[in-house]
Amino acid sequence: MNEFVDITGARVLSGYVLELTWADGLVTNVDVEPYLWGPAFEPLREPSAFATVTVDTDAGTVVWPATGADLSPEELRLKSRPAVADAEE
């Protein structure tokens, strides 16, 4: 259960919610607003800055290049919930 899994993809859904794709195929959503405080993260409260999120494949986690901020993939995995696909009608 404490197994490390890399993040392989990330995109902003709305607000400060990220959709994360994991190396094991799981896709989850996580609201990262609670982490956006302090010198490296405060600038990310600006939506255009937050939208620059990318994945650092060496670290296996999300990063924001402009500030150098990143988040622990273990914490993101713990706090995220499985994404639910929209039902097609």
HTML snippet that shows the backbone in 3Dmol.js (N, CA, C, O; Angstrom):
<script src="https://3Dmol.org/build/3Dmol-min.js"></script>
<div id="view" style="width:600px;height:400px;position:relative"></div>
<script>
const pdb = `
ATOM      1  N   MET A   1       0.811  -1.192   0.000  1.00  0.00           N
ATOM      2  CA  MET A   1       0.000   0.000   0.000  1.00  0.00           C
ATOM      3  C   MET A   1       0.857   1.259   0.000  1.00  0.00           C
ATOM      4  O   MET A   1       0.394   2.312  -0.439  1.00  0.00           O
ATOM      5  N   ASN A   2       2.085   1.177   0.478  1.00  0.00           N
ATOM      6  CA  ASN A   2       2.991   2.313   0.464  1.00  0.00           C
ATOM      7  C   ASN A   2       3.891   2.306  -0.764  1.00  0.00           C
ATOM      8  O   ASN A   2       4.926   2.972  -0.791  1.00  0.00           O
ATOM      9  N   GLU A   3       3.487   1.548  -1.779  1.00  0.00           N
ATOM     10  CA  GLU A   3       4.264   1.428  -3.001  1.00  0.00           C
ATOM     11  C   GLU A   3       4.328   2.754  -3.755  1.00  0.00           C
ATOM     12  O   GLU A   3       3.313   3.428  -3.932  1.00  0.00           O
ATOM     13  N   PHE A   4       5.526   3.119  -4.195  1.00  0.00           N
ATOM     14  CA  PHE A   4       5.720   4.359  -4.926  1.00  0.00           C
ATOM     15  C   PHE A   4       5.288   4.163  -6.380  1.00  0.00           C
ATOM     16  O   PHE A   4       5.674   3.188  -7.023  1.00  0.00           O
ATOM     17  N   VAL A   5       4.487   5.096  -6.889  1.00  0.00           N
ATOM     18  CA  VAL A   5       4.053   5.077  -8.287  1.00  0.00           C
ATOM     19  C   VAL A   5       4.268   6.465  -8.860  1.00  0.00           C
ATOM     20  O   VAL A   5       3.858   7.461  -8.264  1.00  0.00           O
ATOM     21  N   ASP A   6       4.912   6.529 -10.019  1.00  0.00           N
ATOM     22  CA  ASP A   6       5.156   7.813 -10.679  1.00  0.00           C
ATOM     23  C   ASP A   6       3.894   8.378 -11.305  1.00  0.00           C
ATOM     24  O   ASP A   6       3.007   7.635 -11.726  1.00  0.00           O
ATOM     25  N   ILE A   7       3.824   9.693 -11.362  1.00  0.00           N
ATOM     26  CA  ILE A   7       2.806  10.390 -12.133  1.00  0.00           C
ATOM     27  C   ILE A   7       3.348  10.517 -13.554  1.00  0.00           C
ATOM     28  O   ILE A   7       4.495  10.915 -13.755  1.00  0.00           O
ATOM     29  N   THR A   8       2.517  10.175 -14.538  1.00  0.00           N
ATOM     30  CA  THR A   8       2.961  10.236 -15.934  1.00  0.00           C
ATOM     31  C   THR A   8       2.216  11.292 -16.740  1.00  0.00           C
ATOM     32  O   THR A   8       2.630  11.625 -17.850  1.00  0.00           O
ATOM     33  N   GLY A   9       1.124  11.823 -16.198  1.00  0.00           N
ATOM     34  CA  GLY A   9       0.367  12.851 -16.897  1.00  0.00           C
ATOM     35  C   GLY A   9      -0.410  13.702 -15.913  1.00  0.00           C
ATOM     36  O   GLY A   9      -0.813  13.236 -14.848  1.00  0.00           O
ATOM     37  N   ALA A  10      -0.617  14.972 -16.287  1.00  0.00           N
ATOM     38  CA  ALA A  10      -1.369  15.886 -15.421  1.00  0.00           C
ATOM     39  C   ALA A  10      -2.059  16.931 -16.276  1.00  0.00           C
ATOM     40  O   ALA A  10      -1.506  17.420 -17.261  1.00  0.00           O
ATOM     41  N   ARG A  11      -3.280  17.264 -15.878  1.00  0.00           N
ATOM     42  CA  ARG A  11      -3.979  18.370 -16.528  1.00  0.00           C
ATOM     43  C   ARG A  11      -4.902  19.014 -15.517  1.00  0.00           C
ATOM     44  O   ARG A  11      -5.396  18.369 -14.592  1.00  0.00           O
ATOM     45  N   VAL A  12      -5.124  20.316 -15.717  1.00  0.00           N
ATOM     46  CA  VAL A  12      -6.006  21.078 -14.838  1.00  0.00           C
ATOM     47  C   VAL A  12      -7.441  20.831 -15.280  1.00  0.00           C
ATOM     48  O   VAL A  12      -7.762  20.963 -16.461  1.00  0.00           O
ATOM     49  N   LEU A  13      -8.306  20.472 -14.330  1.00  0.00           N
ATOM     50  CA  LEU A  13      -9.723  20.286 -14.641  1.00  0.00           C
ATOM     51  C   LEU A  13     -10.485  21.586 -14.425  1.00  0.00           C
ATOM     52  O   LEU A  13     -11.112  22.108 -15.346  1.00  0.00           O
ATOM     53  N   SER A  14     -10.428  22.100 -13.219  1.00  0.00           N
ATOM     54  CA  SER A  14     -11.068  23.373 -12.880  1.00  0.00           C
ATOM     55  C   SER A  14     -10.515  23.827 -11.544  1.00  0.00           C
ATOM     56  O   SER A  14     -10.117  23.013 -10.711  1.00  0.00           O
ATOM     57  N   GLY A  15     -10.494  25.141 -11.351  1.00  0.00           N
ATOM     58  CA  GLY A  15      -9.946  25.645 -10.104  1.00  0.00           C
ATOM     59  C   GLY A  15      -8.549  25.113  -9.886  1.00  0.00           C
ATOM     60  O   GLY A  15      -7.667  25.303 -10.722  1.00  0.00           O
ATOM     61  N   TYR A  16      -8.346  24.448  -8.766  1.00  0.00           N
ATOM     62  CA  TYR A  16      -7.046  23.880  -8.433  1.00  0.00           C
ATOM     63  C   TYR A  16      -7.097  22.355  -8.420  1.00  0.00           C
ATOM     64  O   TYR A  16      -6.318  21.701  -7.726  1.00  0.00           O
ATOM     65  N   VAL A  17      -8.019  21.803  -9.189  1.00  0.00           N
ATOM     66  CA  VAL A  17      -8.164  20.352  -9.278  1.00  0.00           C
ATOM     67  C   VAL A  17      -7.345  19.837 -10.463  1.00  0.00           C
ATOM     68  O   VAL A  17      -7.476  20.309 -11.592  1.00  0.00           O
ATOM     69  N   LEU A  18      -6.496  18.853 -10.164  1.00  0.00           N
ATOM     70  CA  LEU A  18      -5.693  18.209 -11.195  1.00  0.00           C
ATOM     71  C   LEU A  18      -6.208  16.811 -11.468  1.00  0.00           C
ATOM     72  O   LEU A  18      -6.610  16.090 -10.554  1.00  0.00           O
ATOM     73  N   GLU A  19      -6.192  16.441 -12.727  1.00  0.00           N
ATOM     74  CA  GLU A  19      -6.400  15.048 -13.106  1.00  0.00           C
ATOM     75  C   GLU A  19      -5.011  14.464 -13.312  1.00  0.00           C
ATOM     76  O   GLU A  19      -4.227  14.972 -14.114  1.00  0.00           O
ATOM     77  N   LEU A  20      -4.715  13.403 -12.592  1.00  0.00           N
ATOM     78  CA  LEU A  20      -3.396  12.778 -12.647  1.00  0.00           C
ATOM     79  C   LEU A  20      -3.489  11.395 -13.248  1.00  0.00           C
ATOM     80  O   LEU A  20      -4.389  10.624 -12.915  1.00  0.00           O
ATOM     81  N   THR A  21      -2.567  11.082 -14.129  1.00  0.00           N
ATOM     82  CA  THR A  21      -2.432   9.736 -14.670  1.00  0.00           C
ATOM     83  C   THR A  21      -1.181   9.141 -14.056  1.00  0.00           C
ATOM     84  O   THR A  21      -0.122   9.768 -14.034  1.00  0.00           O
ATOM     85  N   TRP A  22      -1.319   7.917 -13.557  1.00  0.00           N
ATOM     86  CA  TRP A  22      -0.234   7.248 -12.842  1.00  0.00           C
ATOM     87  C   TRP A  22       0.370   6.150 -13.696  1.00  0.00           C
ATOM     88  O   TRP A  22      -0.283   5.639 -14.607  1.00  0.00           O
ATOM     89  N   ALA A  23       1.604   5.786 -13.412  1.00  0.00           N
ATOM     90  CA  ALA A  23       2.320   4.778 -14.186  1.00  0.00           C
ATOM     91  C   ALA A  23       1.620   3.422 -14.175  1.00  0.00           C
ATOM     92  O   ALA A  23       1.820   2.616 -15.083  1.00  0.00           O
ATOM     93  N   ASP A  24       0.809   3.165 -13.165  1.00  0.00           N
ATOM     94  CA  ASP A  24       0.094   1.888 -13.106  1.00  0.00           C
ATOM     95  C   ASP A  24      -1.263   1.943 -13.819  1.00  0.00           C
ATOM     96  O   ASP A  24      -2.036   0.987 -13.762  1.00  0.00           O
ATOM     97  N   GLY A  25      -1.550   3.078 -14.498  1.00  0.00           N
ATOM     98  CA  GLY A  25      -2.781   3.206 -15.280  1.00  0.00           C
ATOM     99  C   GLY A  25      -3.931   3.870 -14.552  1.00  0.00           C
ATOM    100  O   GLY A  25      -4.930   4.219 -15.181  1.00  0.00           O
ATOM    101  N   LEU A  26      -3.821   4.054 -13.255  1.00  0.00           N
ATOM    102  CA  LEU A  26      -4.882   4.706 -12.496  1.00  0.00           C
ATOM    103  C   LEU A  26      -4.968   6.177 -12.886  1.00  0.00           C
ATOM    104  O   LEU A  26      -3.946   6.832 -13.088  1.00  0.00           O
ATOM    105  N   VAL A  27      -6.189   6.694 -12.990  1.00  0.00           N
ATOM    106  CA  VAL A  27      -6.420   8.114 -13.232  1.00  0.00           C
ATOM    107  C   VAL A  27      -7.208   8.639 -12.045  1.00  0.00           C
ATOM    108  O   VAL A  27      -8.253   8.097 -11.686  1.00  0.00           O
ATOM    109  N   THR A  28      -6.685   9.715 -11.434  1.00  0.00           N
ATOM    110  CA  THR A  28      -7.310  10.263 -10.237  1.00  0.00           C
ATOM    111  C   THR A  28      -7.465  11.771 -10.355  1.00  0.00           C
ATOM    112  O   THR A  28      -6.850  12.411 -11.208  1.00  0.00           O
ATOM    113  N   ASN A  29      -8.293  12.324  -9.486  1.00  0.00           N
ATOM    114  CA  ASN A  29      -8.462  13.769  -9.358  1.00  0.00           C
ATOM    115  C   ASN A  29      -8.066  14.164  -7.942  1.00  0.00           C
ATOM    116  O   ASN A  29      -8.324  13.439  -6.981  1.00  0.00           O
ATOM    117  N   VAL A  30      -7.430  15.338  -7.833  1.00  0.00           N
ATOM    118  CA  VAL A  30      -7.040  15.823  -6.514  1.00  0.00           C
ATOM    119  C   VAL A  30      -7.076  17.351  -6.514  1.00  0.00           C
ATOM    120  O   VAL A  30      -6.593  18.002  -7.441  1.00  0.00           O
ATOM    121  N   ASP A  31      -7.657  17.899  -5.461  1.00  0.00           N
ATOM    122  CA  ASP A  31      -7.688  19.352  -5.271  1.00  0.00           C
ATOM    123  C   ASP A  31      -6.427  19.727  -4.503  1.00  0.00           C
ATOM    124  O   ASP A  31      -6.259  19.335  -3.348  1.00  0.00           O
ATOM    125  N   VAL A  32      -5.541  20.487  -5.142  1.00  0.00           N
ATOM    126  CA  VAL A  32      -4.272  20.830  -4.505  1.00  0.00           C
ATOM    127  C   VAL A  32      -4.284  22.212  -3.848  1.00  0.00           C
ATOM    128  O   VAL A  32      -3.243  22.680  -3.387  1.00  0.00           O
ATOM    129  N   GLU A  33      -5.437  22.866  -3.797  1.00  0.00           N
ATOM    130  CA  GLU A  33      -5.507  24.195  -3.184  1.00  0.00           C
ATOM    131  C   GLU A  33      -4.918  24.229  -1.773  1.00  0.00           C
ATOM    132  O   GLU A  33      -4.241  25.202  -1.440  1.00  0.00           O
ATOM    133  N   PRO A  34      -5.140  23.220  -0.925  1.00  0.00           N
ATOM    134  CA  PRO A  34      -4.576  23.284   0.428  1.00  0.00           C
ATOM    135  C   PRO A  34      -3.044  23.379   0.459  1.00  0.00           C
ATOM    136  O   PRO A  34      -2.475  23.769   1.478  1.00  0.00           O
ATOM    137  N   TYR A  35      -2.382  23.032  -0.626  1.00  0.00           N
ATOM    138  CA  TYR A  35      -0.918  23.059  -0.679  1.00  0.00           C
ATOM    139  C   TYR A  35      -0.367  24.373  -1.230  1.00  0.00           C
ATOM    140  O   TYR A  35       0.846  24.585  -1.222  1.00  0.00           O
ATOM    141  N   LEU A  36      -1.240  25.253  -1.706  1.00  0.00           N
ATOM    142  CA  LEU A  36      -0.787  26.467  -2.389  1.00  0.00           C
ATOM    143  C   LEU A  36      -0.552  27.625  -1.417  1.00  0.00           C
ATOM    144  O   LEU A  36      -1.279  28.619  -1.437  1.00  0.00           O
ATOM    145  N   TRP A  37       0.444  27.493  -0.588  1.00  0.00           N
ATOM    146  CA  TRP A  37       0.852  28.547   0.329  1.00  0.00           C
ATOM    147  C   TRP A  37       2.379  28.535   0.418  1.00  0.00           C
ATOM    148  O   TRP A  37       3.019  27.531   0.103  1.00  0.00           O
ATOM    149  N   GLY A  38       2.940  29.631   0.839  1.00  0.00           N
ATOM    150  CA  GLY A  38       4.392  29.758   0.920  1.00  0.00           C
ATOM    151  C   GLY A  38       4.960  30.348  -0.363  1.00  0.00           C
ATOM    152  O   GLY A  38       4.265  30.426  -1.376  1.00  0.00           O
ATOM    153  N   PRO A  39       6.215  30.762  -0.321  1.00  0.00           N
ATOM    154  CA  PRO A  39       6.827  31.486  -1.432  1.00  0.00           C
ATOM    155  C   PRO A  39       6.798  30.768  -2.780  1.00  0.00           C
ATOM    156  O   PRO A  39       6.606  31.419  -3.806  1.00  0.00           O
ATOM    157  N   ALA A  40       6.981  29.460  -2.808  1.00  0.00           N
ATOM    158  CA  ALA A  40       7.010  28.732  -4.081  1.00  0.00           C
ATOM    159  C   ALA A  40       5.615  28.468  -4.635  1.00  0.00           C
ATOM    160  O   ALA A  40       5.445  28.326  -5.846  1.00  0.00           O
ATOM    161  N   PHE A  41       4.612  28.401  -3.755  1.00  0.00           N
ATOM    162  CA  PHE A  41       3.278  28.021  -4.199  1.00  0.00           C
ATOM    163  C   PHE A  41       2.294  29.176  -4.328  1.00  0.00           C
ATOM    164  O   PHE A  41       1.358  29.097  -5.124  1.00  0.00           O
ATOM    165  N   GLU A  42       2.486  30.243  -3.564  1.00  0.00           N
ATOM    166  CA  GLU A  42       1.547  31.373  -3.586  1.00  0.00           C
ATOM    167  C   GLU A  42       1.310  31.913  -5.004  1.00  0.00           C
ATOM    168  O   GLU A  42       0.166  32.216  -5.344  1.00  0.00           O
ATOM    169  N   PRO A  43       2.345  32.046  -5.842  1.00  0.00           N
ATOM    170  CA  PRO A  43       2.110  32.546  -7.202  1.00  0.00           C
ATOM    171  C   PRO A  43       1.182  31.640  -8.036  1.00  0.00           C
ATOM    172  O   PRO A  43       0.589  32.084  -9.019  1.00  0.00           O
ATOM    173  N   LEU A  44       1.068  30.379  -7.631  1.00  0.00           N
ATOM    174  CA  LEU A  44       0.236  29.431  -8.385  1.00  0.00           C
ATOM    175  C   LEU A  44      -1.252  29.639  -8.138  1.00  0.00           C
ATOM    176  O   LEU A  44      -2.076  28.982  -8.773  1.00  0.00           O
ATOM    177  N   ARG A  45      -1.608  30.533  -7.234  1.00  0.00           N
ATOM    178  CA  ARG A  45      -3.020  30.864  -7.040  1.00  0.00           C
ATOM    179  C   ARG A  45      -3.558  31.660  -8.227  1.00  0.00           C
ATOM    180  O   ARG A  45      -4.771  31.782  -8.396  1.00  0.00           O
ATOM    181  N   GLU A  46      -2.663  32.199  -9.041  1.00  0.00           N
ATOM    182  CA  GLU A  46      -3.041  32.858 -10.288  1.00  0.00           C
ATOM    183  C   GLU A  46      -3.327  31.739 -11.304  1.00  0.00           C
ATOM    184  O   GLU A  46      -2.442  30.934 -11.595  1.00  0.00           O
ATOM    185  N   PRO A  47      -4.556  31.684 -11.845  1.00  0.00           N
ATOM    186  CA  PRO A  47      -4.925  30.579 -12.739  1.00  0.00           C
ATOM    187  C   PRO A  47      -3.967  30.352 -13.909  1.00  0.00           C
ATOM    188  O   PRO A  47      -3.694  29.206 -14.264  1.00  0.00           O
ATOM    189  N   SER A  48      -3.459  31.417 -14.505  1.00  0.00           N
ATOM    190  CA  SER A  48      -2.553  31.229 -15.649  1.00  0.00           C
ATOM    191  C   SER A  48      -1.237  30.576 -15.213  1.00  0.00           C
ATOM    192  O   SER A  48      -0.655  29.792 -15.963  1.00  0.00           O
ATOM    193  N   ALA A  49      -0.772  30.894 -14.018  1.00  0.00           N
ATOM    194  CA  ALA A  49       0.441  30.264 -13.496  1.00  0.00           C
ATOM    195  C   ALA A  49       0.164  28.811 -13.124  1.00  0.00           C
ATOM    196  O   ALA A  49       0.977  27.931 -13.405  1.00  0.00           O
ATOM    197  N   PHE A  50      -0.978  28.559 -12.494  1.00  0.00           N
ATOM    198  CA  PHE A  50      -1.332  27.196 -12.106  1.00  0.00           C
ATOM    199  C   PHE A  50      -1.433  26.290 -13.332  1.00  0.00           C
ATOM    200  O   PHE A  50      -1.067  25.116 -13.275  1.00  0.00           O
ATOM    201  N   ALA A  51      -1.928  26.839 -14.434  1.00  0.00           N
ATOM    202  CA  ALA A  51      -2.138  26.074 -15.669  1.00  0.00           C
ATOM    203  C   ALA A  51      -0.839  25.613 -16.313  1.00  0.00           C
ATOM    204  O   ALA A  51      -0.873  24.811 -17.246  1.00  0.00           O
ATOM    205  N   THR A  52       0.313  26.102 -15.835  1.00  0.00           N
ATOM    206  CA  THR A  52       1.592  25.696 -16.416  1.00  0.00           C
ATOM    207  C   THR A  52       2.102  24.374 -15.849  1.00  0.00           C
ATOM    208  O   THR A  52       3.231  23.977 -16.134  1.00  0.00           O
ATOM    209  N   VAL A  53       1.292  23.695 -15.058  1.00  0.00           N
ATOM    210  CA  VAL A  53       1.695  22.423 -14.462  1.00  0.00           C
ATOM    211  C   VAL A  53       2.178  21.456 -15.547  1.00  0.00           C
ATOM    212  O   VAL A  53       1.623  21.392 -16.644  1.00  0.00           O
ATOM    213  N   THR A  54       3.208  20.722 -15.209  1.00  0.00           N
ATOM    214  CA  THR A  54       3.753  19.706 -16.095  1.00  0.00           C
ATOM    215  C   THR A  54       4.254  18.548 -15.233  1.00  0.00           C
ATOM    216  O   THR A  54       4.230  18.619 -14.004  1.00  0.00           O
ATOM    217  N   VAL A  55       4.702  17.494 -15.887  1.00  0.00           N
ATOM    218  CA  VAL A  55       5.234  16.343 -15.154  1.00  0.00           C
ATOM    219  C   VAL A  55       6.739  16.283 -15.343  1.00  0.00           C
ATOM    220  O   VAL A  55       7.238  16.330 -16.468  1.00  0.00           O
ATOM    221  N   ASP A  56       7.450  16.181 -14.244  1.00  0.00           N
ATOM    222  CA  ASP A  56       8.884  15.940 -14.274  1.00  0.00           C
ATOM    223  C   ASP A  56       9.056  14.426 -14.281  1.00  0.00           C
ATOM    224  O   ASP A  56       8.843  13.767 -13.263  1.00  0.00           O
ATOM    225  N   THR A  57       9.440  13.877 -15.429  1.00  0.00           N
ATOM    226  CA  THR A  57       9.522  12.425 -15.554  1.00  0.00           C
ATOM    227  C   THR A  57      10.652  11.832 -14.706  1.00  0.00           C
ATOM    228  O   THR A  57      10.577  10.671 -14.303  1.00  0.00           O
ATOM    229  N   ASP A  58      11.686  12.613 -14.434  1.00  0.00           N
ATOM    230  CA  ASP A  58      12.759  12.114 -13.570  1.00  0.00           C
ATOM    231  C   ASP A  58      12.290  11.974 -12.124  1.00  0.00           C
ATOM    232  O   ASP A  58      12.633  11.009 -11.442  1.00  0.00           O
ATOM    233  N   ALA A  59      11.504  12.946 -11.665  1.00  0.00           N
ATOM    234  CA  ALA A  59      11.000  12.925 -10.288  1.00  0.00           C
ATOM    235  C   ALA A  59       9.692  12.153 -10.160  1.00  0.00           C
ATOM    236  O   ALA A  59       9.330  11.728  -9.064  1.00  0.00           O
ATOM    237  N   GLY A  60       8.981  11.969 -11.272  1.00  0.00           N
ATOM    238  CA  GLY A  60       7.716  11.237 -11.236  1.00  0.00           C
ATOM    239  C   GLY A  60       6.598  11.997 -10.567  1.00  0.00           C
ATOM    240  O   GLY A  60       5.709  11.398  -9.962  1.00  0.00           O
ATOM    241  N   THR A  61       6.635  13.325 -10.670  1.00  0.00           N
ATOM    242  CA  THR A  61       5.603  14.123 -10.022  1.00  0.00           C
ATOM    243  C   THR A  61       5.315  15.391 -10.817  1.00  0.00           C
ATOM    244  O   THR A  61       5.971  15.683 -11.817  1.00  0.00           O
ATOM    245  N   VAL A  62       4.313  16.141 -10.344  1.00  0.00           N
ATOM    246  CA  VAL A  62       3.943  17.396 -10.987  1.00  0.00           C
ATOM    247  C   VAL A  62       4.866  18.515 -10.533  1.00  0.00           C
ATOM    248  O   VAL A  62       5.323  18.545  -9.391  1.00  0.00           O
ATOM    249  N   VAL A  63       5.132  19.444 -11.465  1.00  0.00           N
ATOM    250  CA  VAL A  63       5.969  20.599 -11.174  1.00  0.00           C
ATOM    251  C   VAL A  63       5.417  21.816 -11.898  1.00  0.00           C
ATOM    252  O   VAL A  63       4.698  21.701 -12.891  1.00  0.00           O
ATOM    253  N   TRP A  64       5.766  22.971 -11.382  1.00  0.00           N
ATOM    254  CA  TRP A  64       5.445  24.247 -12.014  1.00  0.00           C
ATOM    255  C   TRP A  64       6.781  24.912 -12.312  1.00  0.00           C
ATOM    256  O   TRP A  64       7.411  25.453 -11.404  1.00  0.00           O
ATOM    257  N   PRO A  65       7.222  24.882 -13.556  1.00  0.00           N
ATOM    258  CA  PRO A  65       8.556  25.365 -13.918  1.00  0.00           C
ATOM    259  C   PRO A  65       8.859  26.803 -13.499  1.00  0.00           C
ATOM    260  O   PRO A  65       9.987  27.093 -13.099  1.00  0.00           O
ATOM    261  N   ALA A  66       7.903  27.695 -13.577  1.00  0.00           N
ATOM    262  CA  ALA A  66       8.169  29.107 -13.279  1.00  0.00           C
ATOM    263  C   ALA A  66       8.606  29.328 -11.835  1.00  0.00           C
ATOM    264  O   ALA A  66       9.417  30.212 -11.560  1.00  0.00           O
ATOM    265  N   THR A  67       8.076  28.530 -10.914  1.00  0.00           N
ATOM    266  CA  THR A  67       8.414  28.716  -9.498  1.00  0.00           C
ATOM    267  C   THR A  67       9.316  27.622  -8.953  1.00  0.00           C
ATOM    268  O   THR A  67       9.902  27.771  -7.881  1.00  0.00           O
ATOM    269  N   GLY A  68       9.427  26.527  -9.684  1.00  0.00           N
ATOM    270  CA  GLY A  68      10.206  25.393  -9.193  1.00  0.00           C
ATOM    271  C   GLY A  68       9.447  24.551  -8.188  1.00  0.00           C
ATOM    272  O   GLY A  68      10.010  23.630  -7.595  1.00  0.00           O
ATOM    273  N   ALA A  69       8.178  24.856  -7.993  1.00  0.00           N
ATOM    274  CA  ALA A  69       7.362  24.128  -7.018  1.00  0.00           C
ATOM    275  C   ALA A  69       7.030  22.731  -7.534  1.00  0.00           C
ATOM    276  O   ALA A  69       6.818  22.529  -8.730  1.00  0.00           O
ATOM    277  N   ASP A  70       6.990  21.784  -6.623  1.00  0.00           N
ATOM    278  CA  ASP A  70       6.518  20.438  -6.938  1.00  0.00           C
ATOM    279  C   ASP A  70       5.783  19.900  -5.719  1.00  0.00           C
ATOM    280  O   ASP A  70       5.863  20.458  -4.625  1.00  0.00           O
ATOM    281  N   LEU A  71       5.072  18.814  -5.934  1.00  0.00           N
ATOM    282  CA  LEU A  71       4.318  18.183  -4.848  1.00  0.00           C
ATOM    283  C   LEU A  71       4.695  16.709  -4.762  1.00  0.00           C
ATOM    284  O   LEU A  71       5.005  16.080  -5.774  1.00  0.00           O
ATOM    285  N   SER A  72       4.667  16.178  -3.581  1.00  0.00           N
ATOM    286  CA  SER A  72       5.010  14.780  -3.341  1.00  0.00           C
ATOM    287  C   SER A  72       4.012  13.861  -4.039  1.00  0.00           C
ATOM    288  O   SER A  72       2.808  13.977  -3.812  1.00  0.00           O
ATOM    289  N   PRO A  73       4.497  12.946  -4.890  1.00  0.00           N
ATOM    290  CA  PRO A  73       3.566  12.017  -5.528  1.00  0.00           C
ATOM    291  C   PRO A  73       2.888  11.096  -4.516  1.00  0.00           C
ATOM    292  O   PRO A  73       1.744  10.689  -4.716  1.00  0.00           O
ATOM    293  N   GLU A  74       3.584  10.768  -3.437  1.00  0.00           N
ATOM    294  CA  GLU A  74       2.972   9.918  -2.405  1.00  0.00           C
ATOM    295  C   GLU A  74       1.782  10.625  -1.766  1.00  0.00           C
ATOM    296  O   GLU A  74       0.734  10.016  -1.548  1.00  0.00           O
ATOM    297  N   GLU A  75       1.949  11.917  -1.464  1.00  0.00           N
ATOM    298  CA  GLU A  75       0.867  12.700  -0.870  1.00  0.00           C
ATOM    299  C   GLU A  75      -0.292  12.844  -1.846  1.00  0.00           C
ATOM    300  O   GLU A  75      -1.454  12.711  -1.461  1.00  0.00           O
ATOM    301  N   LEU A  76       0.023  13.116  -3.107  1.00  0.00           N
ATOM    302  CA  LEU A  76      -1.033  13.258  -4.112  1.00  0.00           C
ATOM    303  C   LEU A  76      -1.805  11.954  -4.284  1.00  0.00           C
ATOM    304  O   LEU A  76      -3.028  11.974  -4.429  1.00  0.00           O
ATOM    305  N   ARG A  77      -1.116  10.844  -4.270  1.00  0.00           N
ATOM    306  CA  ARG A  77      -1.784   9.540  -4.405  1.00  0.00           C
ATOM    307  C   ARG A  77      -2.709   9.303  -3.209  1.00  0.00           C
ATOM    308  O   ARG A  77      -3.836   8.832  -3.360  1.00  0.00           O
ATOM    309  N   LEU A  78      -2.211   9.638  -2.027  1.00  0.00           N
ATOM    310  CA  LEU A  78      -2.989   9.448  -0.806  1.00  0.00           C
ATOM    311  C   LEU A  78      -4.255  10.302  -0.801  1.00  0.00           C
ATOM    312  O   LEU A  78      -5.315   9.832  -0.389  1.00  0.00           O
ATOM    313  N   LYS A  79      -4.153  11.553  -1.256  1.00  0.00           N
ATOM    314  CA  LYS A  79      -5.262  12.501  -1.187  1.00  0.00           C
ATOM    315  C   LYS A  79      -6.189  12.471  -2.404  1.00  0.00           C
ATOM    316  O   LYS A  79      -7.264  13.071  -2.368  1.00  0.00           O
ATOM    317  N   SER A  80      -5.800  11.796  -3.464  1.00  0.00           N
ATOM    318  CA  SER A  80      -6.620  11.806  -4.681  1.00  0.00           C
ATOM    319  C   SER A  80      -7.718  10.759  -4.631  1.00  0.00           C
ATOM    320  O   SER A  80      -7.713   9.852  -3.799  1.00  0.00           O
ATOM    321  N   ARG A  81      -8.650  10.916  -5.540  1.00  0.00           N
ATOM    322  CA  ARG A  81      -9.749   9.954  -5.652  1.00  0.00           C
ATOM    323  C   ARG A  81      -9.865   9.537  -7.112  1.00  0.00           C
ATOM    324  O   ARG A  81      -9.536  10.318  -8.005  1.00  0.00           O
ATOM    325  N   PRO A  82     -10.321   8.334  -7.361  1.00  0.00           N
ATOM    326  CA  PRO A  82     -10.433   7.866  -8.755  1.00  0.00           C
ATOM    327  C   PRO A  82     -11.294   8.819  -9.586  1.00  0.00           C
ATOM    328  O   PRO A  82     -12.341   9.289  -9.141  1.00  0.00           O
ATOM    329  N   ALA A  83     -10.825   9.088 -10.792  1.00  0.00           N
ATOM    330  CA  ALA A  83     -11.601   9.921 -11.714  1.00  0.00           C
ATOM    331  C   ALA A  83     -12.787   9.123 -12.217  1.00  0.00           C
ATOM    332  O   ALA A  83     -12.701   7.911 -12.412  1.00  0.00           O
ATOM    333  N   VAL A  84     -13.878   9.807 -12.421  1.00  0.00           N
ATOM    334  CA  VAL A  84     -15.083   9.166 -12.933  1.00  0.00           C
ATOM    335  C   VAL A  84     -15.339   9.716 -14.326  1.00  0.00           C
ATOM    336  O   VAL A  84     -15.483  10.925 -14.508  1.00  0.00           O
ATOM    337  N   ALA A  85     -15.395   8.826 -15.304  1.00  0.00           N
ATOM    338  CA  ALA A  85     -15.642   9.261 -16.677  1.00  0.00           C
ATOM    339  C   ALA A  85     -17.072   9.780 -16.791  1.00  0.00           C
ATOM    340  O   ALA A  85     -17.989   9.233 -16.180  1.00  0.00           O
ATOM    341  N   ASP A  86     -17.253  10.836 -17.576  1.00  0.00           N
ATOM    342  CA  ASP A  86     -18.595  11.346 -17.814  1.00  0.00           C
ATOM    343  C   ASP A  86     -19.389  10.327 -18.608  1.00  0.00           C
ATOM    344  O   ASP A  86     -18.887   9.730 -19.561  1.00  0.00           O
ATOM    345  N   ALA A  87     -20.621  10.137 -18.206  1.00  0.00           N
ATOM    346  CA  ALA A  87     -21.485   9.203 -18.924  1.00  0.00           C
ATOM    347  C   ALA A  87     -21.905   9.848 -20.250  1.00  0.00           C
ATOM    348  O   ALA A  87     -22.337  11.000 -20.294  1.00  0.00           O
ATOM    349  N   GLU A  88     -21.766   9.070 -21.325  1.00  0.00           N
ATOM    350  CA  GLU A  88     -22.178   9.585 -22.631  1.00  0.00           C
ATOM    351  C   GLU A  88     -23.658   9.302 -22.828  1.00  0.00           C
ATOM    352  O   GLU A  88     -24.150   8.220 -22.509  1.00  0.00           O
ATOM    353  N   GLU A  89     -24.352  10.290 -23.355  1.00  0.00           N
ATOM    354  CA  GLU A  89     -25.798  10.125 -23.559  1.00  0.00           C
ATOM    355  C   GLU A  89     -26.141  10.249 -25.003  1.00  0.00           C
ATOM    356  O   GLU A  89     -27.311  10.140 -25.372  1.00  0.00           O
TER     357      GLU A  89
END
`;
const viewer = $3Dmol.createViewer("view");
viewer.addModel(pdb, "pdb");
viewer.setStyle({}, {cartoon: {color: "spectrum"}});
viewer.zoomTo();
viewer.render();
</script>
